[in-house]
Amino acid sequence: QKEVEQDPGPLSVPEGAIVSLNCTYSNSAFQYFMWYRQYSRKGPELLMYTYSSGNKEDGRFTAQVDKSSKYISLFIRDSQPSDSATYLCAMRAQKLVFGQGTRLTINP
Amino acid sequence: ETGVTQTPRHLVMGMTNKKSLKCEQHLGHNAMYWYKQSAKKPLELMFVYSLEERVENNSVPSRFSPECPNSSHLFLHLHTLQPEDSALYLCASSQTDRREAFFGQGTRLTVV
């Protein structure tokens, strides 16, 4: 079983839709949870960083962590074509472990 | 210049060549990393340097040789690579080895 599972997609939604991206994990020692956004031919860019269970909001983005279910989510409200990218979840205990990434396309 | 800078952005090399990838971070971090990103695979951690000492080497073939001369610079020396080594090589840094990492733009490597 992989430490971090993420549906690779691709996921395609119309502009303005609410997007939900998810990861599950198996290692209960993970304490830090991150979401990265990666545009084509670019390096990953840190989008959200959370430490504990609960929600964290930043503009149109909300990160949610449920440690009891070993499940994290990223919600994008009022999605824009510029949000089209690959989104990678990552989490850390001793080392940083990444999900495979979900390729997201927002259609105008 | 700010953040994490990688050079070159693109590299094509033959299997008998020797080349080096360079990474420089301007964030004052004390840990640096090399990752390999291949199509349809998660990011693979290759090497970790913390306080200029290599603390992790994830069974990477010896044809990849890292070097960390100081806390701001990281190199990846390449020799006798194989076509399957073609990938995006990403450098990252963090404040400690327990916090979020910041990435460079990557070097797109093609081995022919």
Backbone of each chain as ProteinMPNN parsed JSONL, in Angstrom:
{"seq_chain_A": "QKEVEQDPGPLSVPEGAIVSLNCTYSNSAFQYFMWYRQYSRKGPELLMYTYSSGNKEDGRFTAQVDKSSKYISLFIRDSQPSDSATYLCAMRAQKLVFGQGTRLTINP", "coords_chain_A": {"N_chain_A": [[0.842, -1.194, 0.0], [0.566, 2.202, -0.903], [2.051, 5.0, 0.768], [0.822, 7.481, 0.482], [-2.093, 8.214, -1.221], [-3.405, 9.414, -4.21], [-5.766, 10.448, -6.498], [-4.995, 10.427, -9.845], [-6.474, 11.667, -11.812], [-7.32, 12.599, -15.194], [-9.034, 15.656, -14.147], [-11.748, 17.534, -15.117], [-13.484, 20.521, -15.169], [-16.143, 22.981, -15.375], [-15.63, 26.544, -15.644], [-15.94, 28.467, -12.686], [-16.981, 26.47, -11.12], [-17.009, 24.518, -8.055], [-14.181, 22.941, -6.899], [-12.988, 19.843, -5.735], [-10.3, 18.304, -4.328], [-8.497, 15.429, -3.325], [-6.684, 13.452, -0.894], [-5.61, 10.389, 0.502], [-4.053, 8.759, 3.295], [-1.724, 6.517, 4.899], [0.045, 6.517, 7.015], [0.045, 7.222, 10.299], [1.749, 8.886, 11.592], [2.197, 11.194, 10.19], [2.334, 14.706, 10.309], [2.456, 17.244, 9.258], [0.858, 18.903, 6.618], [0.51, 19.532, 3.214], [-0.327, 21.356, 0.237], [0.595, 21.515, -3.1], [0.901, 23.374, -6.11], [1.4, 22.806, -9.505], [2.327, 24.113, -12.444], [2.456, 23.454, -15.988], [5.641, 22.451, -17.069], [6.928, 23.745, -14.989], [8.281, 24.189, -11.629], [6.945, 22.684, -8.566], [4.75, 24.688, -6.593], [4.287, 25.986, -3.417], [1.138, 25.935, -1.994], [-0.765, 25.684, 0.129], [-0.487, 25.128, 3.634], [-0.764, 23.121, 6.417], [-1.007, 22.21, 9.867], [-2.517, 20.835, 11.763], [-5.56, 18.948, 12.402], [-8.608, 20.084, 10.839], [-9.808, 23.103, 9.253], [-8.317, 25.323, 6.883], [-8.253, 28.464, 5.456], [-7.598, 30.32, 2.49], [-8.141, 32.855, 0.631], [-9.667, 31.843, -2.307], [-9.172, 29.241, -1.772], [-9.411, 26.344, 0.272], [-8.069, 24.317, 2.702], [-8.407, 21.143, 4.104], [-8.11, 18.955, 6.833], [-8.437, 15.756, 8.077], [-7.53, 13.939, 10.498], [-8.387, 11.694, 11.845], [-9.633, 10.144, 9.956], [-7.618, 9.94, 8.196], [-7.328, 11.643, 5.92], [-7.152, 14.156, 3.526], [-8.134, 17.285, 2.064], [-8.468, 19.605, -0.646], [-10.176, 22.46, -1.451], [-11.385, 24.392, -4.103], [-12.869, 27.355, -4.709], [-15.12, 29.08, -6.959], [-13.739, 28.496, -9.428], [-11.106, 29.168, -11.756], [-9.855, 29.489, -15.153], [-7.106, 29.867, -14.923], [-6.459, 28.314, -12.79], [-5.94, 25.856, -13.741], [-3.873, 23.16, -13.588], [-1.466, 20.84, -12.207], [-2.143, 19.37, -9.133], [-0.545, 18.656, -6.169], [-0.599, 16.689, -3.299], [1.096, 16.663, -0.162], [2.875, 15.338, 2.597], [4.3, 15.191, 5.88], [6.3, 13.309, 8.095], [8.922, 12.184, 9.277], [10.146, 12.552, 6.821], [9.343, 14.196, 3.712], [6.542, 13.243, 1.898], [5.039, 12.67, -1.203], [1.914, 12.769, -2.986], [0.678, 11.376, -6.095], [-0.275, 13.398, -7.669], [-2.9, 15.381, -9.064], [-4.262, 16.063, -12.123], [-5.731, 18.973, -13.167], [-8.179, 20.637, -15.071], [-9.691, 23.64, -15.895], [-12.411, 24.652, -17.602], [-13.187, 27.308, -19.786]], "CA_chain_A": [[0.0, 0.0, 0.0], [1.323, 3.443, -0.931], [1.854, 5.85, 1.948], [-0.106, 8.551, 0.11], [-2.865, 7.897, -2.422], [-4.062, 10.575, -4.808], [-6.325, 10.121, -7.804], [-4.269, 11.258, -10.815], [-7.366, 12.344, -12.736], [-7.511, 14.047, -15.143], [-10.295, 16.196, -13.707], [-12.09, 18.665, -15.962], [-14.702, 21.136, -14.656], [-16.387, 24.295, -15.992], [-15.253, 27.741, -14.89], [-16.901, 28.837, -11.66], [-17.356, 25.312, -10.303], [-16.216, 24.207, -6.857], [-13.342, 21.766, -7.14], [-12.558, 19.117, -4.542], [-9.158, 17.413, -4.563], [-8.376, 14.644, -2.095], [-5.634, 12.453, -0.701], [-5.671, 9.558, 1.708], [-2.719, 8.329, 3.691], [-1.74, 5.363, 5.806], [0.981, 6.702, 8.121], [-0.552, 8.102, 11.309], [2.786, 9.793, 12.11], [2.223, 12.447, 9.424], [1.877, 15.823, 11.132], [2.394, 18.447, 8.437], [0.138, 18.587, 5.389], [0.714, 20.598, 2.253], [-0.785, 21.253, -1.141], [1.416, 22.229, -4.06], [0.353, 23.532, -7.458], [2.475, 22.734, -10.487], [1.97, 24.401, -13.825], [3.244, 22.696, -16.95], [7.043, 22.846, -17.257], [7.383, 24.554, -13.862], [8.413, 23.447, -10.387], [5.806, 22.805, -7.66], [4.652, 25.934, -5.831], [3.524, 25.737, -2.201], [-0.159, 26.615, -2.025], [-1.355, 25.675, 1.469], [0.289, 24.366, 4.613], [-1.504, 22.991, 7.668], [-0.333, 21.375, 10.85], [-3.409, 20.006, 12.566], [-6.875, 18.699, 11.821], [-9.45, 21.266, 10.729], [-9.817, 23.833, 7.986], [-7.528, 26.542, 6.727], [-8.742, 29.136, 4.262], [-6.757, 31.37, 1.913], [-8.818, 33.308, -0.576], [-10.607, 30.87, -2.864], [-8.683, 27.901, -1.437], [-9.591, 25.845, 1.63], [-7.451, 23.017, 2.97], [-9.093, 20.448, 5.189], [-7.386, 17.774, 7.297], [-9.166, 14.898, 9.006], [-6.528, 12.947, 10.908], [-9.037, 10.451, 12.285], [-9.914, 9.37, 8.746], [-6.398, 9.97, 7.369], [-7.908, 12.151, 4.674], [-7.02, 15.597, 3.39], [-8.818, 17.814, 0.883], [-8.277, 20.99, -1.061], [-11.337, 22.955, -2.172], [-11.187, 25.625, -4.856], [-14.164, 27.981, -5.025], [-15.112, 29.998, -8.111], [-12.535, 28.087, -10.156], [-10.739, 29.971, -12.913], [-8.959, 28.774, -16.08], [-5.726, 29.96, -14.43], [-6.254, 27.263, -11.773], [-5.59, 24.615, -14.438], [-2.52, 22.766, -13.182], [-1.435, 19.592, -11.435], [-2.124, 19.644, -7.69], [0.096, 17.566, -5.44], [-0.63, 16.72, -1.849], [2.349, 16.216, 0.442], [2.772, 15.282, 4.045], [5.61, 14.936, 6.464], [6.6, 12.887, 9.459], [10.368, 12.424, 9.216], [10.457, 13.069, 5.488], [8.202, 14.684, 2.942], [6.052, 12.242, 0.954], [4.1, 13.289, -2.136], [0.985, 12.012, -3.798], [1.014, 11.326, -7.508], [-0.719, 14.617, -8.331], [-4.148, 15.346, -9.841], [-4.24, 17.039, -13.211], [-7.001, 19.689, -13.171], [-8.427, 21.597, -16.151], [-10.885, 24.463, -15.738], [-12.826, 25.028, -18.954], [-13.896, 28.609, -19.832]], "C_chain_A": [[0.877, 1.244, 0.0], [1.046, 4.237, 0.329], [0.823, 6.935, 1.687], [-0.781, 8.175, -1.207], [-3.57, 9.162, -2.912], [-4.525, 10.186, -6.197], [-5.657, 11.016, -8.846], [-5.159, 12.029, -11.785], [-7.165, 11.799, -14.147], [-8.925, 14.441, -14.716], [-10.568, 17.463, -14.506], [-13.425, 19.224, -15.499], [-14.907, 22.48, -15.345], [-15.961, 25.429, -15.056], [-16.362, 28.103, -13.897], [-17.302, 27.706, -10.744], [-16.501, 25.242, -9.037], [-15.483, 22.899, -7.131], [-12.943, 21.159, -5.801], [-11.455, 18.136, -4.924], [-8.838, 16.711, -3.249], [-7.151, 13.744, -2.099], [-5.953, 11.647, 0.549], [-4.264, 9.094, 2.034], [-2.82, 7.228, 4.731], [-0.877, 5.581, 7.05], [0.422, 7.703, 9.138], [0.47, 9.072, 11.912], [2.852, 11.108, 11.331], [1.619, 13.563, 10.26], [1.68, 17.1, 10.314], [1.792, 18.077, 7.091], [0.202, 19.789, 4.457], [0.008, 20.301, 0.939], [0.138, 22.119, -2.003], [0.66, 22.304, -5.382], [1.534, 23.548, -8.422], [1.915, 22.987, -11.875], [2.908, 23.626, -14.746], [4.63, 23.302, -17.116], [7.562, 23.784, -16.161], [7.599, 23.652, -12.653], [7.166, 23.602, -9.532], [5.896, 24.078, -6.819], [3.784, 25.651, -4.601], [2.263, 26.601, -2.184], [-0.742, 26.767, -0.611], [-0.525, 24.78, 2.366], [-0.511, 24.315, 5.904], [-0.785, 22.023, 8.584], [-1.293, 20.403, 11.534], [-4.703, 19.73, 11.806], [-7.686, 19.991, 11.799], [-9.317, 21.893, 9.36], [-8.886, 25.029, 8.036], [-7.926, 27.183, 5.414], [-7.753, 30.21, 3.816], [-7.375, 31.777, 0.601], [-9.823, 32.281, -1.057], [-10.258, 29.424, -2.485], [-8.945, 27.577, 0.032], [-8.946, 24.471, 1.728], [-8.112, 22.421, 4.197], [-8.309, 19.192, 5.546], [-8.258, 17.03, 8.299], [-8.213, 13.758, 9.394], [-7.181, 11.634, 11.32], [-9.342, 9.547, 11.103], [-8.706, 9.259, 7.837], [-6.763, 10.442, 5.962], [-7.689, 13.656, 4.645], [-7.655, 16.046, 2.081], [-8.364, 19.236, 0.61], [-9.511, 21.376, -1.876], [-10.971, 24.269, -2.867], [-12.565, 26.162, -5.212], [-14.006, 28.884, -6.238], [-13.883, 29.727, -8.991], [-12.364, 28.9, -11.446], [-9.867, 29.147, -13.861], [-7.504, 28.8, -15.618], [-5.426, 28.966, -13.311], [-5.886, 25.926, -12.42], [-4.123, 24.285, -14.197], [-2.605, 21.36, -12.605], [-1.295, 19.955, -9.963], [-1.581, 18.428, -6.959], [-0.137, 17.747, -3.946], [0.717, 16.205, -1.342], [2.179, 16.225, 1.951], [4.086, 14.805, 4.633], [5.495, 14.368, 7.867], [8.1, 13.168, 9.614], [10.75, 13.02, 7.878], [9.174, 13.424, 4.754], [7.812, 13.642, 1.902], [4.956, 12.875, 0.1], [3.107, 12.278, -2.677], [1.376, 12.113, -5.258], [0.661, 12.625, -8.23], [-2.001, 14.394, -9.102], [-4.082, 16.447, -10.875], [-5.632, 17.65, -13.339], [-7.061, 20.65, -14.351], [-9.738, 22.313, -15.863], [-11.245, 25.008, -17.121], [-13.605, 26.336, -18.945], [-15.336, 28.433, -20.313]], "O_chain_A": [[1.815, 1.348, 0.79], [-0.045, 4.166, 0.895], [0.036, 7.272, 2.572], [-0.109, 7.858, -2.188], [-4.228, 9.871, -2.152], [-3.748, 9.649, -6.986], [-5.741, 12.24, -8.746], [-4.694, 12.923, -12.492], [-6.86, 10.614, -14.287], [-9.879, 13.684, -14.892], [-9.727, 18.36, -14.567], [-14.409, 18.486, -15.437], [-13.948, 23.065, -15.849], [-15.94, 25.273, -13.835], [-17.55, 28.053, -14.217], [-17.901, 27.943, -9.695], [-15.421, 25.828, -8.963], [-16.076, 21.898, -7.534], [-12.603, 21.872, -4.857], [-11.662, 17.246, -5.748], [-8.901, 17.323, -2.183], [-6.653, 13.333, -3.147], [-6.496, 12.168, 1.523], [-3.395, 9.041, 1.164], [-3.862, 7.034, 5.358], [-1.061, 4.883, 8.047], [0.34, 8.898, 8.855], [0.098, 9.977, 12.659], [3.508, 12.049, 11.78], [0.547, 13.41, 10.846], [0.837, 17.933, 10.644], [2.163, 17.067, 6.492], [-0.027, 20.924, 4.874], [-0.222, 19.145, 0.584], [0.419, 23.275, -1.687], [-0.116, 21.412, -5.723], [2.538, 24.218, -8.182], [1.139, 22.195, -12.409], [3.993, 23.202, -14.348], [4.776, 24.513, -17.283], [8.519, 24.527, -16.377], [7.164, 22.501, -12.641], [6.398, 24.543, -9.733], [6.977, 24.485, -6.393], [2.673, 25.136, -4.73], [2.318, 27.821, -2.337], [-1.158, 27.856, -0.218], [0.064, 23.798, 1.915], [-0.898, 25.357, 6.433], [-0.055, 21.139, 8.138], [-0.916, 19.273, 11.846], [-4.902, 20.227, 10.698], [-7.482, 20.879, 12.626], [-8.784, 21.29, 8.429], [-8.694, 25.657, 9.078], [-7.937, 26.524, 4.374], [-7.155, 30.91, 4.633], [-7.164, 31.129, -0.424], [-10.724, 31.888, -0.316], [-10.981, 28.496, -2.846], [-8.736, 28.408, 0.916], [-9.241, 23.575, 0.937], [-8.346, 23.105, 5.194], [-7.891, 18.447, 4.66], [-8.756, 17.62, 9.258], [-8.113, 12.749, 8.696], [-6.582, 10.57, 11.158], [-9.314, 8.323, 11.229], [-8.753, 8.566, 6.82], [-6.543, 9.749, 4.969], [-7.997, 14.354, 5.612], [-7.711, 15.288, 1.112], [-7.937, 19.962, 1.507], [-9.852, 20.717, -2.858], [-10.327, 25.139, -2.28], [-13.333, 25.515, -5.924], [-12.919, 29.389, -6.518], [-13.091, 30.631, -9.259], [-13.331, 29.26, -12.118], [-9.207, 28.205, -13.423], [-6.751, 27.864, -15.887], [-4.27, 28.794, -12.927], [-5.557, 24.97, -11.718], [-3.238, 25.057, -14.568], [-3.683, 20.771, -12.526], [-0.433, 20.751, -9.591], [-2.088, 17.316, -7.109], [0.098, 18.823, -3.396], [1.386, 15.415, -2.008], [1.427, 17.029, 2.501], [4.873, 14.117, 3.983], [4.729, 14.847, 8.703], [8.494, 14.257, 10.032], [11.598, 13.909, 7.817], [8.078, 13.007, 5.129], [8.65, 13.205, 1.113], [4.057, 13.536, 0.619], [3.41, 11.092, -2.809], [2.295, 12.85, -5.615], [1.228, 12.926, -9.28], [-2.183, 13.348, -9.725], [-3.874, 17.616, -10.548], [-6.604, 16.937, -13.589], [-6.111, 21.39, -14.604], [-10.764, 21.679, -15.617], [-10.464, 25.74, -17.73], [-14.571, 26.477, -18.195], [-16.076, 29.411, -20.414]]}, "seq_chain_B": "ETGVTQTPRHLVMGMTNKKSLKCEQHLGHNAMYWYKQSAKKPLELMFVYSLEERVENNSVPSRFSPECPNSSHLFLHLHTLQPEDSALYLCASSQTDRREAFFGQGTRLTVV", "coords_chain_B": {"N_chain_B": [[17.939, 38.243, -6.701], [15.477, 35.832, -5.842], [14.257, 33.017, -3.836], [14.438, 29.669, -5.085], [16.754, 28.678, -7.38], [17.411, 27.04, -10.382], [19.798, 25.701, -12.652], [21.013, 24.143, -15.669], [17.887, 25.054, -17.363], [17.028, 23.311, -19.255], [18.394, 20.289, -20.536], [20.183, 18.287, -22.725], [21.752, 15.267, -23.08], [24.254, 12.9, -24.046], [24.711, 9.366, -23.518], [27.294, 8.917, -22.74], [28.256, 11.241, -21.758], [29.352, 13.728, -19.319], [27.794, 15.776, -17.014], [26.6, 18.568, -15.028], [24.067, 19.527, -12.729], [22.845, 22.519, -11.31], [21.906, 24.116, -8.277], [20.631, 26.815, -6.442], [19.812, 28.439, -3.467], [18.103, 31.191, -2.041], [16.947, 31.656, 0.38], [17.807, 31.36, 2.912], [17.685, 28.865, 4.037], [18.409, 25.672, 5.652], [18.4, 23.109, 4.759], [18.549, 21.011, 1.912], [17.369, 19.515, -1.134], [17.233, 16.926, -3.632], [14.956, 15.967, -6.098], [13.374, 13.603, -8.282], [11.21, 13.773, -11.023], [9.119, 11.902, -12.831], [6.991, 11.094, -15.618], [3.637, 10.48, -14.703], [4.248, 9.475, -12.202], [4.78, 9.655, -8.63], [6.616, 12.34, -7.042], [10.011, 11.56, -6.603], [12.134, 11.25, -3.963], [15.555, 11.894, -3.961], [18.072, 12.733, -2.777], [19.021, 14.138, 0.382], [20.252, 16.949, 2.015], [21.265, 18.188, 5.059], [22.259, 20.88, 6.9], [24.538, 20.914, 5.346], [25.408, 18.317, 5.338], [25.085, 15.058, 3.986], [22.125, 13.459, 4.544], [20.375, 11.639, 3.67], [20.014, 9.121, 1.257], [18.399, 7.788, -1.206], [18.714, 4.992, -2.289], [19.821, 5.611, -4.769], [21.207, 5.287, -8.032], [24.779, 5.093, -8.613], [25.582, 6.645, -10.699], [24.528, 9.08, -10.368], [25.619, 11.799, -8.591], [25.671, 13.688, -5.768], [26.52, 17.002, -4.541], [27.221, 19.252, -1.971], [28.431, 22.126, -1.363], [28.043, 24.303, 0.321], [25.511, 25.841, 2.424], [23.842, 27.121, 0.673], [24.098, 26.191, -1.889], [23.712, 23.513, -4.193], [24.619, 20.655, -5.99], [24.165, 18.355, -8.7], [25.862, 15.839, -10.002], [26.274, 14.237, -13.066], [26.814, 11.209, -14.805], [27.427, 8.861, -17.402], [24.644, 8.268, -17.941], [21.383, 6.719, -18.37], [18.794, 6.239, -20.864], [16.346, 5.996, -19.473], [16.694, 7.677, -17.373], [15.859, 10.122, -18.095], [14.007, 12.913, -17.215], [12.267, 15.303, -15.11], [14.246, 17.143, -13.021], [14.204, 18.213, -9.81], [15.068, 20.687, -7.497], [14.932, 21.47, -4.047], [14.393, 23.401, -1.04], [14.397, 23.806, 2.537], [13.58, 25.185, 5.809], [14.193, 23.636, 8.003], [14.697, 20.095, 8.248], [12.157, 19.336, 8.711], [10.038, 20.802, 7.832], [7.896, 22.568, 5.459], [8.744, 22.404, 1.975], [10.422, 24.365, -0.504], [10.419, 24.76, -3.962], [12.6, 24.752, -6.853], [12.497, 25.636, -10.385], [13.166, 23.482, -11.835], [15.13, 21.161, -13.823], [14.852, 20.062, -17.027], [15.726, 17.072, -18.141], [17.055, 15.254, -20.793], [18.12, 12.194, -21.931], [20.003, 10.867, -24.458]], "CA_chain_B": [[17.183, 37.047, -7.06], [14.904, 35.216, -4.654], [13.736, 31.67, -4.002], [15.315, 28.568, -5.451], [17.091, 28.815, -8.802], [18.093, 25.875, -10.96], [20.355, 25.82, -14.001], [20.217, 24.793, -16.715], [16.471, 24.692, -17.365], [16.899, 22.155, -20.146], [19.687, 19.66, -20.817], [20.181, 17.059, -23.514], [23.091, 14.705, -23.001], [24.442, 11.531, -24.48], [24.93, 8.425, -22.417], [28.694, 8.908, -22.306], [28.613, 12.585, -21.292], [29.316, 14.122, -17.907], [27.236, 17.118, -16.855], [26.191, 18.871, -13.651], [22.942, 20.41, -12.474], [23.153, 23.432, -10.21], [20.777, 24.689, -7.541], [21.022, 27.848, -5.484], [18.654, 28.963, -2.731], [18.315, 32.516, -1.448], [15.926, 31.73, 1.422], [18.416, 31.171, 4.225], [17.342, 27.538, 4.552], [19.571, 24.846, 5.997], [18.249, 21.763, 4.198], [18.327, 21.036, 0.464], [16.9, 18.219, -1.612], [17.054, 16.629, -5.052], [13.851, 15.08, -6.435], [13.174, 13.238, -9.684], [9.798, 13.707, -11.378], [8.855, 11.238, -14.099], [5.572, 11.133, -15.997], [2.687, 9.571, -14.05], [4.813, 8.922, -10.96], [4.987, 10.681, -7.597], [7.974, 12.849, -6.87], [10.905, 10.607, -5.934], [13.228, 11.886, -3.253], [16.84, 11.273, -4.278], [19.084, 13.058, -1.767], [18.739, 15.201, 1.332], [21.37, 17.517, 2.749], [20.889, 19.022, 6.186], [23.471, 21.519, 7.423], [25.62, 20.56, 4.418], [25.756, 16.895, 5.418], [24.08, 14.213, 3.352], [21.432, 12.687, 5.572], [19.531, 10.623, 3.056], [20.337, 8.703, -0.111], [17.348, 6.78, -1.387], [19.065, 3.927, -3.232], [20.005, 6.214, -6.089], [22.401, 4.722, -8.692], [25.999, 5.88, -8.424], [25.788, 7.568, -11.821], [24.104, 10.383, -9.847], [26.502, 12.116, -7.469], [25.37, 15.036, -5.278], [27.558, 17.755, -3.836], [26.667, 20.42, -1.287], [29.6, 22.827, -0.841], [27.605, 25.197, 1.411], [24.068, 25.707, 2.663], [23.078, 27.796, -0.375], [24.346, 25.591, -3.2], [23.601, 22.064, -4.312], [24.899, 20.194, -7.347], [23.954, 16.945, -9.013], [26.779, 15.469, -11.075], [25.689, 13.149, -13.858], [27.737, 10.57, -15.752], [26.981, 7.596, -18.007], [23.224, 8.078, -17.662], [20.596, 5.874, -19.24], [17.594, 6.951, -21.36], [15.273, 6.019, -18.463], [16.961, 8.754, -16.417], [15.223, 11.343, -18.602], [12.965, 13.317, -16.273], [12.423, 16.645, -14.55], [14.971, 17.073, -11.751], [13.801, 19.356, -9.004], [15.782, 21.003, -6.265], [14.08, 22.129, -3.071], [15.047, 23.734, 0.222], [13.498, 24.077, 3.657], [14.257, 25.793, 6.941], [14.755, 22.468, 8.668], [14.218, 18.952, 7.48], [10.829, 18.963, 9.194], [9.064, 21.805, 7.43], [7.534, 22.564, 4.042], [9.859, 22.619, 1.061], [10.209, 25.292, -1.617], [11.039, 24.151, -5.124], [13.038, 25.474, -8.03], [11.709, 25.388, -11.591], [13.521, 22.18, -12.376], [15.905, 20.963, -15.05], [14.295, 18.994, -17.863], [16.866, 16.314, -18.654], [16.803, 14.216, -21.807], [19.308, 11.382, -22.205], [19.826, 10.266, -25.793]], "C_chain_B": [[16.694, 36.346, -5.801], [14.529, 33.784, -4.943], [14.816, 30.656, -4.326], [15.521, 28.603, -6.956], [17.855, 27.597, -9.276], [18.602, 26.189, -12.357], [21.047, 24.524, -14.383], [18.749, 24.417, -16.605], [16.229, 23.451, -18.22], [18.293, 21.612, -20.432], [19.454, 18.387, -21.612], [21.601, 16.52, -23.473], [23.111, 13.275, -23.509], [24.804, 10.653, -23.305], [26.366, 8.41, -21.931], [29.137, 10.259, -21.742], [28.682, 12.668, -19.773], [28.8, 15.548, -17.848], [26.88, 17.32, -15.383], [24.975, 19.783, -13.654], [23.277, 21.253, -11.251], [21.876, 23.959, -9.588], [21.313, 25.699, -6.544], [19.766, 28.353, -4.787], [19.036, 30.239, -1.991], [17.349, 32.733, -0.285], [16.501, 31.564, 2.822], [18.104, 29.826, 4.854], [18.595, 26.722, 4.843], [19.419, 23.396, 5.541], [17.944, 21.9, 2.706], [18.108, 19.615, -0.045], [17.009, 18.133, -3.134], [15.901, 15.637, -5.18], [13.892, 14.78, -7.928], [11.675, 13.148, -9.938], [9.668, 13.119, -12.77], [7.357, 11.27, -14.359], [4.793, 10.069, -15.229], [3.255, 8.868, -12.824], [4.878, 10.021, -9.913], [6.427, 11.18, -7.625], [8.808, 11.833, -6.088], [12.038, 11.376, -5.273], [14.521, 11.139, -3.545], [17.834, 11.476, -3.136], [18.57, 14.177, -0.866], [20.042, 15.641, 1.966], [20.806, 18.404, 3.849], [22.163, 19.558, 6.812], [24.707, 21.021, 6.672], [26.085, 19.112, 4.539], [24.665, 16.072, 4.758], [23.437, 13.333, 4.41], [20.549, 11.604, 4.975], [19.974, 10.386, 1.615], [19.424, 7.534, -0.404], [17.671, 5.789, -2.498], [19.207, 4.458, -4.653], [21.26, 5.621, -6.732], [23.591, 5.666, -8.606], [26.298, 6.798, -9.607], [25.245, 8.968, -11.492], [24.931, 10.671, -8.596], [26.214, 13.533, -6.981], [26.575, 15.676, -4.608], [26.916, 18.985, -3.222], [27.815, 21.19, -0.646], [29.28, 23.806, 0.289], [26.083, 25.162, 1.466], [23.224, 26.344, 1.563], [23.169, 27.109, -1.723], [24.289, 24.073, -3.136], [23.827, 21.699, -5.773], [24.473, 18.738, -7.472], [24.815, 16.634, -10.228], [26.275, 14.197, -11.743], [26.747, 12.534, -14.767], [27.211, 9.204, -16.14], [25.526, 7.301, -17.671], [22.584, 7.184, -18.709], [19.372, 6.653, -19.736], [16.47, 7.014, -20.324], [15.516, 7.046, -17.36], [16.394, 10.088, -16.896], [14.032, 11.678, -17.722], [13.152, 14.796, -15.95], [13.103, 16.498, -13.193], [14.74, 18.371, -10.99], [14.667, 19.471, -7.765], [14.795, 21.708, -5.33], [14.898, 22.469, -1.836], [13.983, 23.941, 1.294], [14.307, 24.614, 4.822], [14.915, 24.734, 7.821], [14.293, 21.268, 7.871], [12.853, 18.488, 7.956], [9.748, 19.937, 8.752], [8.785, 21.704, 5.922], [8.742, 22.928, 3.182], [9.449, 23.581, -0.054], [11.043, 24.816, -2.795], [11.571, 25.166, -6.12], [12.172, 25.084, -9.22], [12.059, 24.066, -12.246], [14.423, 22.256, -13.592], [15.28, 19.797, -15.795], [15.461, 18.293, -18.547], [16.393, 15.265, -19.653], [18.109, 13.503, -22.093], [19.08, 10.651, -23.524], [20.927, 9.239, -26.074]], "O_chain_B": [[17.415, 36.275, -4.805], [14.477, 33.356, -6.097], [15.96, 30.78, -3.891], [14.555, 28.561, -7.718], [18.827, 27.175, -8.649], [17.93, 26.855, -13.144], [21.616, 23.858, -13.517], [18.402, 23.536, -15.818], [15.34, 22.648, -17.938], [19.254, 22.372, -20.555], [18.652, 17.531, -21.238], [22.549, 17.236, -23.796], [22.125, 12.544, -23.416], [25.158, 11.14, -22.231], [26.638, 7.94, -20.826], [30.276, 10.398, -21.295], [28.157, 11.82, -19.051], [29.304, 16.428, -18.547], [26.863, 16.373, -14.597], [24.866, 20.694, -14.475], [23.896, 20.784, -10.296], [20.89, 24.215, -10.28], [22.326, 25.462, -5.885], [18.769, 28.659, -5.441], [20.113, 30.357, -1.407], [16.974, 33.87, 0.004], [15.766, 31.621, 3.808], [18.24, 29.659, 6.066], [19.686, 27.025, 4.359], [20.232, 22.546, 5.905], [17.189, 22.779, 2.288], [18.596, 18.646, 0.537], [16.892, 19.139, -3.834], [15.853, 14.619, -4.491], [14.374, 15.581, -8.728], [10.948, 12.523, -9.166], [10.049, 13.741, -13.762], [6.557, 11.45, -13.441], [5.221, 8.92, -15.118], [2.793, 7.79, -12.451], [5.015, 11.194, -10.258], [7.324, 10.527, -8.159], [8.378, 11.317, -5.057], [12.807, 12.068, -5.942], [14.593, 9.919, -3.401], [18.372, 10.51, -2.593], [17.797, 15.038, -1.287], [20.843, 14.814, 2.401], [19.968, 19.268, 3.593], [23.041, 18.792, 7.209], [25.755, 20.747, 7.257], [27.063, 18.725, 3.9], [23.476, 16.338, 4.935], [24.114, 12.56, 5.088], [20.034, 10.749, 5.696], [20.265, 11.319, 0.867], [19.641, 6.424, 0.082], [16.989, 5.749, -3.522], [18.765, 3.828, -5.613], [22.277, 5.464, -6.056], [23.43, 6.884, -8.534], [27.186, 7.646, -9.517], [25.473, 9.92, -12.239], [24.941, 9.878, -7.654], [26.484, 14.492, -7.703], [27.509, 15.002, -4.174], [26.149, 19.684, -3.884], [28.146, 20.933, 0.511], [30.14, 24.104, 1.117], [25.444, 24.517, 0.635], [22.012, 26.132, 1.52], [22.386, 27.419, -2.621], [24.742, 23.442, -2.181], [23.299, 22.346, -6.677], [24.427, 17.994, -6.492], [24.542, 17.096, -11.336], [25.903, 13.225, -11.086], [27.494, 13.256, -15.428], [26.63, 8.486, -15.327], [25.204, 6.22, -17.178], [23.148, 6.925, -19.773], [18.958, 7.622, -19.099], [15.716, 7.986, -20.297], [14.652, 7.264, -16.511], [16.449, 11.079, -16.168], [13.154, 10.843, -17.504], [14.07, 15.448, -16.448], [12.592, 15.805, -12.314], [15.042, 19.465, -11.468], [14.955, 18.486, -7.084], [13.927, 22.453, -5.784], [15.965, 21.898, -1.61], [12.821, 24.215, 0.993], [15.535, 24.525, 4.844], [16.031, 24.909, 8.312], [13.555, 21.427, 6.898], [12.432, 17.374, 7.645], [8.633, 19.884, 9.272], [9.358, 20.872, 5.219], [9.635, 23.661, 3.608], [8.297, 23.608, -0.486], [12.225, 24.506, -2.647], [11.068, 26.285, -6.221], [11.231, 24.303, -9.085], [11.33, 23.585, -13.113], [14.476, 23.267, -14.293], [15.188, 18.686, -15.272], [16.104, 18.861, -19.43], [15.464, 14.501, -19.393], [19.099, 14.138, -22.457], [18.105, 9.918, -23.688], [20.946, 8.63, -27.144]]}, "name": "protein", "num_of_chains": 2, "seq": "QKEVEQDPGPLSVPEGAIVSLNCTYSNSAFQYFMWYRQYSRKGPELLMYTYSSGNKEDGRFTAQVDKSSKYISLFIRDSQPSDSATYLCAMRAQKLVFGQGTRLTINPETGVTQTPRHLVMGMTNKKSLKCEQHLGHNAMYWYKQSAKKPLELMFVYSLEERVENNSVPSRFSPECPNSSHLFLHLHTLQPEDSALYLCASSQTDRREAFFGQGTRLTVV"}
